[in-house]
Amino acid sequence: MTDALVQEFYSRQVRAEWRRLVKDPYHRLEFATTLHFLDKYLPPHGLALDAGGGPGRYTLELAKKGYDVVLLDATQANLDFAKRMLRRHGMQTRVKQITAGSIVDLSKFSDRTFDAVLCSGGPLSHVLDPHQRERAISELVRVVKPGAPIIVSVIGRLGVLKVILIESQTEIDMPHFKLLCDTGDYLGERGFTACHFFLPEEFRQAFTRPDIQILEMAGLEGISSSHNRQLNQLAKDEKLYKVWLDTHLQTCTHPSVVGISEHMLIVCRKNQAG
């Protein structure tokens, strides 16, 4: 049922999700920060898996950077849209496969297939069952080569509580608010689809495994989290905005900043013996 809710939601949100990461400076912050860590940790070339990649915004960027890419997503409308966008930008030959599937089951890919794995924007947050989340992480690790990076982002619980305070205070007196606070689970009752919102320590614990090493965690919106209007206003001054972005990158890995961000990212490396 949860999978069907998520697919139905994103089938209606294809164009909105494509635009989300670039529609204004605040949303571009998530995008730019993710690209910063991709540039920092991805190998110079190779085959990358964009797992749960939606309509292909990161697939396109990886292709532009010279990577061969496989895009996997559970929503067919996303994949159809991604094919059109990749053709429009002349990047279709870089994308070796566009395939429907879930991050919980990557059995169509052999062990140690990819030089890097990206699971960005929150696909892991849409897996509500904790055992299935554990399986998804195991699959992401399985299909990547030893020594290769695994970069995953999720939606943060503390960040979403701030959004509720700012934008939707009537929810605070509703039953789903207590469930969200106590467990991180949201069953898709109002406005958004089924989702598990992570605490930072929970996110780190999920990737604390003997076959991988955690390299870094970051808050993608960082100290700007939930300050949409202020950041968009600041971006009108190019000089000040550049200083602020530098400050953001200097602080986004601080543990307290990771915890309050709307989206959290973790960078791991598969052990050579894995």
C-alpha contacts under 8 A as a table, 3 or more apart, distances in Angstrom:
res1	aa1	res2	aa2	distance
1	M	4	A	5.18
1	M	5	L	6.30
2	T	5	L	5.11
2	T	6	V	6.27
2	T	128	L	7.72
2	T	187	L	7.95
2	T	194	A	6.36
3	D	6	V	5.19
3	D	7	Q	6.15
4	A	7	Q	5.16
4	A	8	E	5.98
5	L	8	E	5.15
5	L	9	F	6.12
5	L	188	G	7.80
5	L	193	T	6.50
5	L	194	A	6.81
6	V	9	F	5.14
6	V	10	Y	6.25
6	V	126	H	7.14
6	V	193	T	5.75
6	V	194	A	6.33
7	Q	10	Y	5.28
7	Q	11	S	5.93
7	Q	74	A	6.74
7	Q	75	T	5.35
8	E	11	S	5.15
8	E	12	R	6.66
9	F	12	R	5.48
9	F	13	Q	6.46
9	F	192	F	7.80
9	F	193	T	6.23
10	Y	13	Q	4.68
10	Y	14	V	5.99
10	Y	17	E	7.95
10	Y	75	T	6.86
10	Y	78	N	7.65
11	S	14	V	5.89
11	S	75	T	6.39
11	S	76	Q	7.64
11	S	77	A	5.57
11	S	78	N	6.94
13	Q	16	A	5.13
13	Q	17	E	5.77
14	V	17	E	5.25
14	V	18	W	6.21
14	V	54	G	7.83
14	V	55	P	6.44
14	V	77	A	6.90
14	V	78	N	5.80
14	V	81	F	7.43
15	R	18	W	4.98
15	R	19	R	6.21
16	A	19	R	5.15
16	A	20	R	5.80
17	E	20	R	4.92
17	E	21	L	7.43
17	E	54	G	7.76
17	E	55	P	7.26
18	W	21	L	6.98
18	W	55	P	5.99
18	W	56	G	7.59
18	W	57	R	6.39
19	R	22	V	5.58
19	R	23	K	5.54
20	R	23	K	5.51
20	R	27	H	6.51
21	L	24	D	7.81
21	L	27	H	5.04
21	L	28	R	5.10
21	L	29	L	7.92
21	L	30	E	6.87
21	L	31	F	5.65
22	V	25	P	7.25
22	V	27	H	6.03
22	V	28	R	4.85
22	V	31	F	7.43
23	K	27	H	6.44
23	K	28	R	7.03
24	D	27	H	5.56
24	D	28	R	6.11
24	D	232	N	6.88
25	P	28	R	4.92
25	P	29	L	6.27
25	P	231	L	6.93
25	P	232	N	5.47
25	P	235	A	6.57
26	Y	29	L	5.35
26	Y	30	E	7.65
26	Y	221	E	7.77
26	Y	224	S	7.99
26	Y	227	H	7.94
26	Y	228	N	5.49
26	Y	231	L	5.96
26	Y	232	N	5.95
27	H	30	E	5.75
27	H	31	F	7.00
28	R	31	F	4.92
28	R	32	A	5.85
29	L	32	A	5.12
29	L	33	T	5.89
29	L	220	L	6.87
29	L	221	E	5.96
30	E	33	T	5.36
30	E	34	T	6.18
30	E	220	L	4.89
30	E	221	E	5.62
30	E	263	H	7.51
31	F	34	T	5.28
31	F	35	L	6.26
32	A	35	L	5.05
32	A	36	H	6.11
33	T	36	H	4.91
33	T	37	F	6.53
33	T	220	L	5.76
33	T	221	E	7.90
33	T	249	L	7.55
34	T	37	F	5.32
34	T	38	L	6.23
34	T	220	L	6.92
34	T	265	L	7.73
35	L	38	L	4.86
35	L	39	D	6.04
36	H	39	D	5.25
36	H	40	K	6.24
37	F	40	K	4.82
37	F	41	Y	6.08
38	L	41	Y	5.39
38	L	42	L	5.38
38	L	151	I	7.85
39	D	42	L	5.90
41	Y	149	P	6.68
42	L	45	H	7.91
42	L	116	A	6.61
42	L	148	A	7.88
42	L	149	P	6.50
43	P	46	G	7.11
43	P	115	D	7.40
43	P	116	A	7.65
43	P	148	A	7.83
45	H	66	G	6.70
45	H	67	Y	5.51
45	H	68	D	7.94
46	G	67	Y	5.58
46	G	68	D	6.13
46	G	114	F	7.64
46	G	115	D	5.57
46	G	116	A	7.72
47	L	67	Y	6.06
47	L	68	D	4.70
47	L	69	V	5.55
47	L	70	V	7.52
47	L	114	F	5.38
47	L	115	D	5.32
47	L	116	A	6.80
48	A	62	L	7.97
48	A	67	Y	6.75
48	A	68	D	6.24
48	A	69	V	4.82
48	A	70	V	6.31
48	A	114	F	5.59
48	A	115	D	5.75
48	A	116	A	4.77
48	A	117	V	5.65
48	A	118	L	7.38
49	L	69	V	5.82
49	L	70	V	4.88
49	L	71	L	6.15
49	L	72	L	7.52
49	L	114	F	6.51
49	L	116	A	6.46
49	L	117	V	4.81
49	L	118	L	6.05
50	D	53	G	5.16
50	D	58	Y	7.29
50	D	59	T	6.24
50	D	69	V	7.01
50	D	70	V	6.07
50	D	71	L	4.90
50	D	72	L	6.23
50	D	117	V	6.31
50	D	118	L	4.96
50	D	119	C	6.03
50	D	120	S	7.83
51	A	71	L	6.29
51	A	72	L	5.06
51	A	73	D	6.50
51	A	103	I	6.31
51	A	117	V	7.14
51	A	118	L	6.00
51	A	119	C	4.87
51	A	120	S	7.63
51	A	123	P	7.97
52	G	71	L	7.58
52	G	72	L	5.53
52	G	73	D	4.39
52	G	74	A	6.87
52	G	102	S	7.12
52	G	103	I	6.47
52	G	119	C	6.03
52	G	120	S	7.33
52	G	123	P	5.50
53	G	56	G	5.49
53	G	57	R	7.48
53	G	58	Y	6.96
53	G	59	T	7.08
53	G	71	L	6.18
53	G	72	L	6.15
53	G	73	D	5.74
53	G	119	C	6.83
53	G	120	S	6.85
53	G	121	G	7.86
53	G	123	P	7.98
54	G	57	R	7.62
54	G	72	L	7.87
54	G	73	D	5.72
54	G	75	T	7.32
54	G	78	N	5.31
54	G	79	L	7.01
54	G	82	A	7.91
55	P	77	A	7.93
55	P	78	N	4.27
55	P	79	L	5.87
55	P	80	D	7.87
55	P	81	F	5.84
55	P	82	A	4.73
56	G	59	T	4.77
56	G	60	L	6.02
56	G	71	L	7.19
56	G	78	N	7.56
56	G	79	L	7.52
56	G	82	A	5.05
56	G	85	M	7.95
57	R	60	L	5.38
57	R	61	E	6.57
57	R	82	A	7.88
58	Y	61	E	4.94
58	Y	62	L	6.04
59	T	62	L	5.18
59	T	63	A	6.14
59	T	69	V	6.57
59	T	70	V	7.80
59	T	71	L	6.59
59	T	95	V	7.77
60	L	63	A	5.11
60	L	64	K	6.17
60	L	86	L	6.42
60	L	91	M	7.00
61	E	64	K	5.03
61	E	65	K	6.30
62	L	65	K	5.07
62	L	66	G	6.60
62	L	67	Y	5.55
62	L	68	D	7.66
62	L	69	V	7.07
63	A	66	G	5.17
63	A	67	Y	5.04
63	A	68	D	6.21
63	A	69	V	6.57
63	A	91	M	6.24
63	A	94	R	5.63
63	A	95	V	6.89
64	K	67	Y	7.35
64	K	91	M	7.03
66	G	94	R	7.55
67	Y	94	R	6.88
68	D	94	R	4.93
68	D	95	V	5.71
68	D	96	K	6.49
69	V	94	R	6.35
69	V	95	V	4.67
69	V	96	K	5.86
69	V	97	Q	7.20
70	V	95	V	5.83
70	V	96	K	5.65
70	V	97	Q	4.82
70	V	98	I	5.99
70	V	99	T	7.83
71	L	95	V	7.45
71	L	97	Q	6.28
71	L	98	I	4.81
71	L	99	T	6.33
72	L	79	L	7.93
72	L	98	I	6.02
72	L	99	T	5.01
72	L	100	A	5.64
72	L	101	G	5.98
72	L	102	S	7.51
73	D	76	Q	7.35
73	D	78	N	7.28
73	D	79	L	6.83
73	D	99	T	6.76
73	D	100	A	5.21
73	D	101	G	5.47
73	D	102	S	6.39
73	D	103	I	7.92
74	A	100	A	5.24
74	A	101	G	4.77
74	A	102	S	5.35
75	T	78	N	5.48
75	T	79	L	6.78
75	T	100	A	6.91
76	Q	79	L	5.06
76	Q	80	D	6.20
76	Q	100	A	6.47
77	A	80	D	5.16
77	A	81	F	6.19
78	N	81	F	5.17
78	N	82	A	6.09
79	L	82	A	4.97
79	L	83	K	6.27
79	L	98	I	6.71
79	L	99	T	7.35
79	L	100	A	7.45
80	D	83	K	5.31
80	D	84	R	6.69
81	F	84	R	5.25
81	F	85	M	6.35
82	A	85	M	5.08
82	A	86	L	6.03
83	K	86	L	5.26
83	K	87	R	6.25
83	K	92	Q	7.32
83	K	98	I	7.80
84	R	87	R	5.22
84	R	88	R	6.09
85	M	88	R	4.94
85	M	89	H	6.26
86	L	89	H	5.23
86	L	90	G	6.04
86	L	91	M	5.03
86	L	92	Q	5.05
87	R	90	G	4.93
87	R	91	M	6.04
87	R	92	Q	5.28
88	R	91	M	7.79
89	H	92	Q	7.93
90	G	93	T	7.73
91	M	94	R	5.56
91	M	95	V	7.00
92	Q	95	V	5.36
92	Q	96	K	7.97
93	T	96	K	6.79
95	V	98	I	7.26
101	G	105	D	7.28
101	G	106	L	7.41
102	S	105	D	5.56
102	S	106	L	6.94
103	I	106	L	6.06
103	I	123	P	7.74
103	I	124	L	7.76
103	I	136	A	5.41
103	I	139	E	7.22
103	I	140	L	7.41
104	V	132	Q	6.34
104	V	133	R	7.13
104	V	135	R	5.89
104	V	136	A	4.06
104	V	137	I	7.79
104	V	139	E	6.76
105	D	135	R	7.93
105	D	136	A	6.87
105	D	139	E	6.77
106	L	109	F	5.79
106	L	139	E	6.05
106	L	140	L	7.74
106	L	143	V	7.73
107	S	110	S	6.91
109	F	113	T	6.84
109	F	143	V	6.56
110	S	113	T	5.79
110	S	143	V	6.18
111	D	142	R	5.46
111	D	143	V	4.54
111	D	144	V	6.95
111	D	145	K	7.71
112	R	142	R	6.34
112	R	143	V	4.62
112	R	144	V	4.54
112	R	145	K	4.08
112	R	146	P	7.05
113	T	143	V	5.32
113	T	144	V	5.63
113	T	145	K	6.15
114	F	117	V	6.74
114	F	143	V	6.20
114	F	144	V	4.61
114	F	145	K	5.76
114	F	148	A	7.96
115	D	144	V	6.07
115	D	145	K	5.76
115	D	148	A	5.56
115	D	149	P	7.49
116	A	144	V	6.18
116	A	145	K	7.59
116	A	148	A	5.51
116	A	149	P	5.19
116	A	150	I	6.08
117	V	140	L	6.88
117	V	144	V	6.48
117	V	149	P	6.49
117	V	150	I	4.85
117	V	151	I	6.29
118	L	150	I	6.07
118	L	151	I	4.92
118	L	152	V	5.95
119	C	122	G	7.37
119	C	123	P	6.66
119	C	124	L	7.59
119	C	150	I	7.96
119	C	151	I	6.24
119	C	152	V	4.63
119	C	153	S	6.49
120	S	123	P	6.79
120	S	151	I	7.31
120	S	152	V	5.28
120	S	153	S	4.82
120	S	154	V	7.24
121	G	153	S	5.72
121	G	154	V	6.31
121	G	155	I	7.71
121	G	263	H	7.68
122	G	125	S	5.08
122	G	126	H	6.89
122	G	152	V	7.89
122	G	153	S	5.56
122	G	154	V	4.16
122	G	155	I	5.81
122	G	263	H	7.86
123	P	126	H	5.37
123	P	127	V	7.26
123	P	154	V	7.14
124	L	127	V	5.48
124	L	133	R	6.66
124	L	136	A	7.56
124	L	153	S	7.73
124	L	154	V	6.31
125	S	128	L	7.02
125	S	154	V	5.52
125	S	155	I	6.31
125	S	195	C	5.42
125	S	196	H	4.80
125	S	197	F	6.20
125	S	198	F	7.53
126	H	194	A	6.21
126	H	195	C	4.54
126	H	196	H	6.07
127	V	130	P	7.53
127	V	132	Q	6.64
127	V	133	R	5.78
127	V	195	C	6.91
127	V	196	H	6.87
128	L	132	Q	7.59
128	L	133	R	7.23
128	L	185	D	6.86
128	L	194	A	7.56
128	L	195	C	6.30
128	L	196	H	5.51
129	D	132	Q	5.24
129	D	133	R	6.29
130	P	133	R	4.94
130	P	134	E	6.22
131	H	134	E	5.06
131	H	135	R	6.24
132	Q	135	R	4.89
132	Q	136	A	6.09
133	R	136	A	4.99
133	R	137	I	6.31
134	E	137	I	5.24
134	E	138	S	6.26
134	E	206	A	7.14
135	R	138	S	4.98
135	R	139	E	6.17
136	A	139	E	5.06
136	A	140	L	6.28
137	I	140	L	5.10
137	I	141	V	6.25
137	I	206	A	8.00
137	I	207	F	7.51
138	S	141	V	5.14
138	S	142	R	5.98
139	E	142	R	4.92
139	E	143	V	6.32
140	L	143	V	5.75
140	L	144	V	6.76
140	L	150	I	7.40
141	V	144	V	5.61
141	V	150	I	7.21
141	V	212	I	7.78
141	V	270	K	6.83
142	R	145	K	7.92
144	V	148	A	6.36
144	V	149	P	7.82
144	V	150	I	7.66
144	V	270	K	7.45
145	K	148	A	5.47
145	K	270	K	7.18
146	P	269	R	7.89
146	P	270	K	5.15
146	P	271	N	5.53
146	P	272	Q	4.50
146	P	273	A	6.67
146	P	274	G	5.74
147	G	269	R	5.84
147	G	270	K	5.04
147	G	271	N	5.55
147	G	272	Q	5.18
148	A	269	R	5.50
148	A	270	K	5.67
149	P	267	V	6.86
149	P	268	C	5.59
149	P	269	R	4.42
149	P	270	K	6.51
150	I	267	V	5.94
150	I	268	C	5.07
150	I	269	R	5.94
150	I	270	K	7.39
151	I	265	L	7.08
151	I	266	I	5.80
151	I	267	V	4.64
151	I	268	C	6.33
152	V	265	L	5.61
152	V	266	I	5.45
152	V	267	V	6.72
153	S	263	H	6.56
153	S	264	M	5.34
153	S	265	L	4.08
153	S	266	I	6.27
154	V	197	F	7.42
154	V	198	F	7.02
154	V	263	H	5.60
154	V	264	M	5.45
154	V	265	L	6.57
155	I	159	G	7.79
155	I	160	V	7.80
155	I	196	H	7.74
155	I	197	F	5.37
155	I	198	F	6.30
155	I	262	E	5.80
155	I	263	H	4.49
155	I	264	M	6.27
156	G	159	G	5.23
156	G	160	V	6.35
156	G	197	F	5.15
156	G	198	F	4.85
156	G	199	L	6.07
156	G	200	P	7.35
156	G	259	G	7.06
156	G	260	I	7.23
156	G	261	S	6.31
156	G	262	E	5.09
156	G	263	H	5.36
156	G	264	M	6.20
157	R	160	V	5.28
157	R	161	L	6.37
157	R	180	L	7.86
157	R	181	C	7.72
157	R	184	G	6.20
157	R	197	F	4.49
157	R	198	F	5.04
157	R	199	L	5.56
157	R	262	E	7.63
158	L	161	L	5.11
158	L	162	K	6.43
158	L	199	L	6.96
158	L	259	G	6.64
158	L	260	I	5.41
158	L	261	S	7.33
158	L	262	E	7.49
159	G	162	K	5.20
159	G	163	V	6.46
159	G	225	S	7.33
159	G	226	S	7.58
159	G	259	G	7.59
159	G	260	I	5.09
159	G	261	S	5.14
159	G	262	E	4.27
159	G	263	H	7.54
160	V	163	V	4.91
160	V	164	I	6.27
160	V	197	F	7.76
160	V	262	E	6.23
161	L	164	I	5.09
161	L	165	L	6.36
162	K	165	L	5.09
162	K	166	I	6.27
162	K	226	S	7.09
163	V	166	I	5.10
163	V	167	E	5.74
163	V	168	S	7.30
163	V	226	S	6.50
164	I	167	E	5.27
164	I	168	S	4.64
164	I	169	Q	5.70
164	I	171	E	7.12
164	I	172	I	7.59
165	L	168	S	6.09
165	L	169	Q	5.21
166	I	169	Q	6.98
168	S	171	E	5.97
168	S	172	I	7.97
169	Q	172	I	5.60
170	T	173	D	6.28
170	T	174	M	7.55
171	E	174	M	5.19
171	E	176	H	7.88
171	E	177	F	6.35
172	I	177	F	5.68
172	I	178	K	7.97
173	D	177	F	7.07
174	M	177	F	5.60
174	M	178	K	7.45
175	P	178	K	5.66
175	P	179	L	6.73
176	H	179	L	5.03
176	H	180	L	6.09
176	H	186	Y	6.70
176	H	187	L	7.80
176	H	189	E	7.86
177	F	180	L	5.07
177	F	181	C	6.18
178	K	181	C	5.02
178	K	182	D	5.96
179	L	182	D	5.20
179	L	183	T	5.76
179	L	184	G	6.84
179	L	185	D	6.31
179	L	186	Y	7.11
180	L	183	T	5.50
180	L	184	G	4.35
180	L	185	D	4.97
180	L	186	Y	5.67
180	L	197	F	7.68
181	C	184	G	5.81
184	G	196	H	5.29
184	G	197	F	4.71
184	G	198	F	6.22
184	G	199	L	7.84
185	D	194	A	7.75
185	D	195	C	6.01
185	D	196	H	4.47
185	D	197	F	6.30
186	Y	189	E	7.61
186	Y	193	T	7.84
186	Y	194	A	5.52
186	Y	195	C	5.21
186	Y	196	H	6.14
186	Y	197	F	7.74
187	L	193	T	6.91
187	L	194	A	4.42
187	L	195	C	6.52
188	G	191	G	7.20
188	G	192	F	5.57
188	G	193	T	4.17
188	G	194	A	4.21
188	G	195	C	7.13
189	E	192	F	7.27
189	E	193	T	7.41
189	E	194	A	7.96
190	R	193	T	7.83
198	F	202	E	6.28
198	F	203	F	6.03
199	L	202	E	5.17
199	L	203	F	6.22
199	L	259	G	6.68
200	P	203	F	5.03
200	P	204	R	6.26
200	P	258	V	6.77
200	P	259	G	5.22
200	P	264	M	7.60
201	E	204	R	5.13
201	E	205	Q	6.05
202	E	205	Q	5.04
202	E	206	A	6.19
203	F	206	A	5.27
203	F	207	F	6.86
204	R	207	F	5.40
204	R	208	T	6.28
204	R	266	I	7.69
205	Q	208	T	4.96
206	A	209	R	7.77
207	F	212	I	7.65
207	F	214	I	7.20
207	F	268	C	7.98
208	T	212	I	7.43
208	T	213	Q	7.54
208	T	214	I	7.22
209	R	212	I	5.78
209	R	213	Q	7.54
210	P	213	Q	7.67
211	D	270	K	6.07
211	D	271	N	5.48
211	D	273	A	7.61
211	D	274	G	5.36
212	I	268	C	6.36
212	I	269	R	5.48
212	I	270	K	4.31
212	I	271	N	5.16
212	I	274	G	7.63
213	Q	268	C	5.39
213	Q	269	R	5.22
213	Q	270	K	6.39
213	Q	271	N	6.72
214	I	266	I	7.39
214	I	267	V	6.11
214	I	268	C	4.35
214	I	269	R	6.57
215	L	266	I	7.72
215	L	267	V	5.48
215	L	268	C	5.27
215	L	269	R	7.00
216	E	253	T	7.22
216	E	266	I	5.88
216	E	267	V	5.20
216	E	268	C	7.18
217	M	253	T	5.73
217	M	255	P	7.93
217	M	258	V	7.01
217	M	264	M	7.19
217	M	265	L	5.55
217	M	266	I	4.41
217	M	267	V	6.26
218	A	222	G	7.60
218	A	252	C	5.21
218	A	253	T	4.28
218	A	254	H	7.30
218	A	255	P	7.93
218	A	257	V	7.72
218	A	258	V	5.26
218	A	264	M	5.77
218	A	265	L	5.16
218	A	266	I	6.53
219	G	222	G	4.56
219	G	252	C	5.12
219	G	253	T	6.40
219	G	257	V	5.98
219	G	258	V	4.01
219	G	259	G	7.09
219	G	260	I	7.51
219	G	261	S	5.01
219	G	262	E	7.45
219	G	263	H	6.07
219	G	264	M	4.66
219	G	265	L	6.34
220	L	252	C	6.88
220	L	258	V	7.74
220	L	261	S	6.50
220	L	262	E	7.33
220	L	263	H	5.47
220	L	264	M	5.78
220	L	265	L	6.70
221	E	224	S	5.53
221	E	225	S	4.84
221	E	252	C	7.75
221	E	261	S	5.59
221	E	262	E	6.42
221	E	263	H	6.69
222	G	225	S	5.48
222	G	248	H	6.42
222	G	251	T	7.30
222	G	252	C	4.95
222	G	257	V	5.52
222	G	258	V	6.53
222	G	260	I	7.37
222	G	261	S	5.25
223	I	248	H	6.60
223	I	251	T	7.52
223	I	252	C	7.07
223	I	257	V	6.21
223	I	261	S	7.42
224	S	227	H	5.38
224	S	228	N	7.53
224	S	231	L	6.88
224	S	248	H	7.76
225	S	228	N	7.48
225	S	260	I	7.18
225	S	261	S	5.35
225	S	262	E	6.22
226	S	262	E	7.51
227	H	230	Q	5.45
227	H	231	L	6.14
228	N	231	L	5.44
228	N	232	N	6.12
229	R	232	N	5.25
229	R	233	Q	6.15
230	Q	233	Q	5.14
230	Q	234	L	6.15
231	L	234	L	4.96
231	L	235	A	6.14
232	N	235	A	5.20
232	N	236	K	7.10
233	Q	236	K	5.69
233	Q	237	D	7.95
234	L	237	D	5.78
234	L	240	L	6.93
234	L	241	Y	5.88
235	A	238	E	6.07
235	A	240	L	7.53
235	A	241	Y	5.07
236	K	241	Y	7.58
237	D	240	L	5.55
237	D	241	Y	5.97
238	E	241	Y	5.10
238	E	242	K	6.15
239	K	242	K	5.28
239	K	243	V	6.56
240	L	243	V	5.15
240	L	244	W	6.21
241	Y	244	W	4.97
241	Y	245	L	6.10
242	K	245	L	5.14
242	K	246	D	6.27
243	V	246	D	5.20
243	V	247	T	6.25
244	W	247	T	4.91
244	W	248	H	6.05
245	L	248	H	4.85
245	L	249	L	6.28
246	D	249	L	5.26
246	D	250	Q	6.27
247	T	250	Q	5.05
247	T	251	T	6.26
248	H	251	T	5.27
248	H	252	C	5.67
249	L	252	C	5.41
249	L	253	T	7.74
250	Q	253	T	7.38
251	T	254	H	5.54
251	T	257	V	7.15
252	C	257	V	5.87
252	C	258	V	6.42
253	T	257	V	6.80
253	T	258	V	6.20
254	H	257	V	5.28
254	H	258	V	6.24
255	P	258	V	5.11
255	P	259	G	6.37
256	S	259	G	5.27
256	S	260	I	6.66
257	V	260	I	5.44
257	V	261	S	6.30
258	V	261	S	5.52
258	V	264	M	6.10
259	G	264	M	7.59
261	S	264	M	6.35
270	K	274	G	6.32
271	N	274	G	5.07
